[in-house]
Amino acid sequence: MKTSDNILLYLISIAAYVFAIKSTLFSTSGEILGFSFQKEQVTFFKSIEILQKQDYILLSYCLIFFVIILPVLKYITLILNIFKVKLFTGEFNNAVLYLQKYAMVDVFIIAILLIGSKNNPIFSLKIEIGTYALIVSIIASIILATNLKLMKKTLKD
């Protein structure tokens, strides 16, 4: 892949990530004995707020770290690698590129499972556009990181 392809993947990934962070990931609604419950739309920030209100402080901090802080480090490292800028040490760059494969995927699945397990059969859970944007962001960044690693190997050989 050329540098322009890597830049395009980077832009797709970061745009989808920002859109996913701001958008609704899923919505819940329900009905008991003919009484409808309010439809609630959940974003990342709303899920963090819900976890903190329910005294899951450690889990909310893990969500902040894995969904906000680590991806920001990842995007900084990716853009530096695309333009071959050596701001951090090689070990730091490699560690962030390695961790990025797992950064959002693990926590996203755990968060969905937690919400799903707390959800009883009376309620419905509808996946919204933010979830799909997050998936696009994750896939694009994994392809980009893999491509950057392959380029580094090719340059060394």
N, C-alpha and C positions, 0 to 999 in steps of 0.2 A: 504494500500500500504506500501511496505517496503521502507527503506531509499534508497536502490539501485534503486528502481523504481522512487523515487523522484529525485534522481541524474540524471537518464536517461532523465526524463522529463525536468529537468533544462538544461541539455546539448543540448537537441533538441531545446528548446525554445531559448536559447541564440545563438546557431549556426544559427538558422533560422532568428533571429533578426539581427545579424551582416550581414548575407547574404542579407537580405532585405534592410538594410541601404545602402549597397554598390551597389546593383543591380538596374537595370532599373525597375521601377514600372509600367510604361506604356509608350507607344510611340504614337505620333500623326503624321498624314500625311494628305495631301489633294490635291485637284485638282480643278482649276477653268478654264473653257474654254480651256481645254487641257493642261494647264500649271500645272505641278506638283510642289508642295511645298516640301521643304526639310523635311525628316523624322526627328523628334526630339524625343530623348529618355530622359525621365524625371526620375531622382532619387530624393531622399529626399533632398540632398544637392542642386541639381539643382532647385528644387521647392522653396527652401528657397532663393536661389539667384534670381530667377524670381520674387518672392514676394518683395524682397528688391529693385530690380530695378524698380518695379512698385509702389514704395512708400507704400507698405503694411507692414511697419516695425513692427507694433504691432502683426500682424498675423504671420509674420516670426518668431518673438520671441516666440509666443505661440507654434508654430510648433517645435521650438528648445526645449522648455521646456517639451512639452508633448511627443515628439518623441525621444529625446536624454536624457535629464536630469532625468526626472521621471522614465523612464525605467531602467536607470543605477542604481538609488536608489532602484528600485524594485528588480533588480537582486542581488544587494548586500544584501538586506533584505531577499530575498528568500534563498540564500545560507546560510546565518546566521541561518535562521529558520530550514533549513534542518539538519544542524549540531548542532542545539540547542545552539548556541553561543549567549550570551546576551551582545551585544555591544551597542545597542541603548535601549532606554526605551521601555517597552511593548506597551505603547500608540503609540509611533512612528512606531514600527513594524506593529501594527494593522492598523494604518492609511495608511501606504504605501501599505500593502497587500490589503486593501479595495479599495484604489484609483487605484491600478494597473489594476483592472477589466475594468476601463474606460479610462486608460491613452492613449493608442494608438488608440482605436476603434473610439472614438469621433472625434479626430482630423483627422484620416485617412478618415473617411466618409465625414467630412466637406471639406477636401482638394479635394477629388474626386468630390464632388458636385460643388465646386468652379471652378475647372478646367473644368468639364463637362458643367457648365452653361456658361463659357466664350467661350466654343467651339461651333462654329456654325455648322449647318448641312452639310456644305461643307467638313468639316474635319472629320477624323475618329480617334477614340481613341481605342487603342489596349492594353489590360491588359497584362503585361509581368510577368516573373517568380518572380520578387521581390515582387509583390503583393501577390502571393501565399505563398511565404516564410514568409511574414509578417502575413498572416492569420494563418499559422502553428504556428508561434511564439506566437501569441496572444492566440490561443486555448490551446497550451501546458502550457503556464504560468497561464491561468485561472484555468485549471485542477489542476495544481500543488498548486496554492494558496488555492483553495477549499480543496484539500486534506490535506494541512498543517493545515487549520482551523479545519477540522474534527479530525485530530490527536490531536490537542490541546484540543478540547472538550472531546475526549475519555480519554485523560490523566487526565483531571480535574474530570471526573465522576467516 
